[in-house]
Structure formats: C-alpha cells, structure tokens
Amino acid sequence: MRTTVTSEPLPESGTLVVPIGHDGTLSTAARALDARANGLLTRAMAAGGRLEHGRTIELLLPAGLPHERLLLLVLGRPEGTRRLDLEEAGGRLAVKLASLRVSRASLASPEGLALGIPPSEAMAALAVGCRLRAWRFTKYQHERPDEPQPKIDELVLYLDARELEATRAQLAREEAVVAGVLKARELVSEPANVLGPAEFAQACRQLERFGVTVEVLDKERLEALGMRALLGVAQGSARPPFVVVMRWCGAEQEKPLAFVGKGVCFDTGGISIKPAQGMEEMKFDMAGAAAVFGTLQALASRKAPIDAVGVVGLVENMPSGTAQRPGDVVRAMSGKTIEIVNTDAEGRLVLADCCWYAQERFKPQVMIDLATLTGACIVALGRERAGLFASDDTLAQRLLAAGEATGDLLWRLPLGKAYEQHIKSEVADIKNVGRNREAGAIAGAVFIQQFTGGVPWAHLDIAGTAWTNRDTALAAKGATGFGVRLLDWFVREYYEGSGQGR
C-alpha cells in the first residue's frame, strides 16, 4: 500500500474519509462538507448511534456532494487519545476499505479535533495503522476471478500546506519501521522449503543496501568458534547452520546495542518429536531472528544515530540418524557443559552460543534476545503479551514502556537463584529443561542467562505473539512482526543522541 501526502484541495470524486470527534465535533474538513451538503454529516452522526473511536459511518452517493462514497471516521477517546489509538483506528479503516473493495481512498486531516496530537502525527499514525493492517501474505495464492482479493493500493493524505513537510518527515521515519515489520512478517510467512538457514542467511545480505555490514559465519567457522550447543541442534538436518552478524554503525559509540534472535527455520522437535497436529506452524520458529532482521533494517533505513549489532542463529531441528539424542552432553562456546534432556528445547541452545558470542565480541551496553521459546509462556500469558525476563530493572521498565507505546505488549516474569536450581544437571553443568511442568518459560530464561556474561540483558519469549490465528488491531491472521516496533521505539526513546542511554 502506498501513502501519498498532498496539500491540494480535497478530491471531488472517489472514496473520501473524513475524521469526526467521538464527542460529535466536526473536523475542519467535515464542517466544510457538512455546509455544502445542508447538514448531511450532522444528521448522519445523529442517526448513526454511538460514536466509538475507530468506527466508520458510511454514506453512499451522499446527497449534495460529488463523491461516490463518504466515510466518517470517529476519532478520540473520553479518557484521552494515544498515538497507538490512532494507529488502531487506521487498522480498522483498512478493514473497512477492504470490505468495500476500495483500492484507493483519500483521507482528510483531523484538524479541528481535540486529539491532543498534532495533525501531522495523527495523519502519520492513521496511515501506519492502515498499512500494517492491510498487509497480507498472498505470494502463493492465485486470485480467483469470481473471488478477487480485497486490496488497498493507495491512501492519499490531504493536509494544510503548513503541515505538509512535518507529515512527510514523520511518515518517512515511520514507514522505515513499518517496512521492517513487514519484512519480518514476510520472512516468518515463508514456508520452510523456501526459507531454510542458507536462504535466510542470504536474505540478510539485503541489508547491505541500507548500509548494514553483514557477516555470515558458516559451519566450519562455527566449529572453530566452539559453538557446539548450536551445532548440536543442527546436526540432524541435511541443511547446514549459519550465524549471521549484522552491524549498523550510525554513531561512534564504544559499546553497541545487541539484539540476538532465535532462527530455527523449522522445528520438528528433533528426536523428541512434536505431535503432528499444528507442526506446520513451526515454520515461524525463526520469528525472533526475523524481528532482529526487521529491527536492523528499520534502524538503518531511518539512519538511526546509534550503533547496533544483530546476531541470529539459523538452524533446522530435524530427526535423523545423525540427530542429537536425549542424554547427550555438549560443550557450549562459553565452555559450560549442557545435558540434553529434550531435543525440543533447542532454541535456548542456539541462543546460548549466540548470546555468548555477542557479549564476548562486542561488549554491548545492553543485550536483548527474542525467541519463540516456550509453549509454557503461552499457557501463562496467552497470545496478548510476550514474556519479559530481565537482569536489570531499568532495562525492564524501558522495554515495558516501549510495549505500551507500540502495542507489542510485554509482561515481566521472574528470574533468580531458586529457578536456576531447576536446570541443575546430575551429569553436566546444566540441563536444557527444568522440572517437569514447573515454570517452563522461566527455566528457559534462566538457562539463557547463564550465557550473557553479566551484560544487562533481557529475554523476550514471543512464542504467543509472533503468530496470530485471529485478526488483531494491526495484523491480519498470520505473522505479526512482533518486536520490531517495540525495539525501534526503545532505541529511539532511550538511546538515540545520548551515547550511553539515559
């Protein structure tokens, strides 16, 4: 979907979307149209029932106006309107336009409404929400002539000339982030026969055009580095593993921010094989790596004045004669030995080596990993929030605030010495699962923490939020791109221009 910004007069044809207030207030554009149409908009609002934020009132061939369709878009909440509220209203608008099979729509400025947000930012938020919600993965679908897929091709924003440059600048920043989200969604949506570790590693090369330095570590290099925890996961697959290091240098910081992603391109569970039902969804077990990719693209695309590094471990977890067995003991890159109790607890093994490598090589000021790690986190939090584990309270609070601002919601869960006892092994330093069905998400987190080297660290368990089986405010069914907007907001709010964080 394209977004165009103009200060030209409102069009005299097509589909026009005009904002109105939740309290019955007319925007400047709505007042002008209401006067031309002898109070048509006022009457429609009175007859339309409750003016709920994000709702649309449709007027087909409105009397006194030349448009084919007029949509009144209700904006604002009695308790105050956040930018996220406007994004979600844009998402609802995308659904409405798709249902009407409108491919091109014009959106008038909300100027005149008491939203507490400048018109330029409000328009950008509406456009962002519309674009996020309108995206669908249709690469492998042929359109049926009798059932054309609804698609919004263009949204044109009409503003006062005074707001034009501010809106364009705001949109340029936001669309860089949206593009990162959509790229993450695209990667997650690809089937595993198309996107394996090698293909994902090659896709990372695309970031070079944004100025990101990309380094691909192959199996031979991983063996030389001693990444035997990661290699153990990969040894059952005919597809070789890779670790990709992506570096964006937008400042001259002594210590970068580090983002680490689990990239299990398909997860059968290995020898501890998963049930057949639902296994097709395990193509999205690389969503953490996709989020790191999308974040690096967003930061580089908008020329963020910070230094950031992304490290993703790309493997496939398959059962075979060469696969890792329950009971095996492997030595991670850190030197710590790990007893493999369950081969389906593989993501933490990948992250063990990737986190250790990231902290040892780059000495980051903070390190955040993202992983579709545990079903236990879905049991605990559902699909509404991702699990947050952090070794640093300030880091945790900043990530929670980023989640509230972007809608990538988090909930903090505990760590601690008592939980470390859950992963104590009788034959090795640690084991890769906890105690039966107790605190499964926490056991995964404390396992990863053993490989963070004391760096301020956070772990985001996105198992329940990386993929949705129902439509949400800003995503259709499927991949969500969870984490990209959260991390970009986190970086922008707390690290840009500050050198070492505020």
Summary of the structure (lengths in Angstrom):
residues: 502
radius of gyration: 24.5
end to end distance: 36.3
largest distance: 83.1
contacts: 1862
relative contact order: 0.11
helix: 38%
strand: 21%
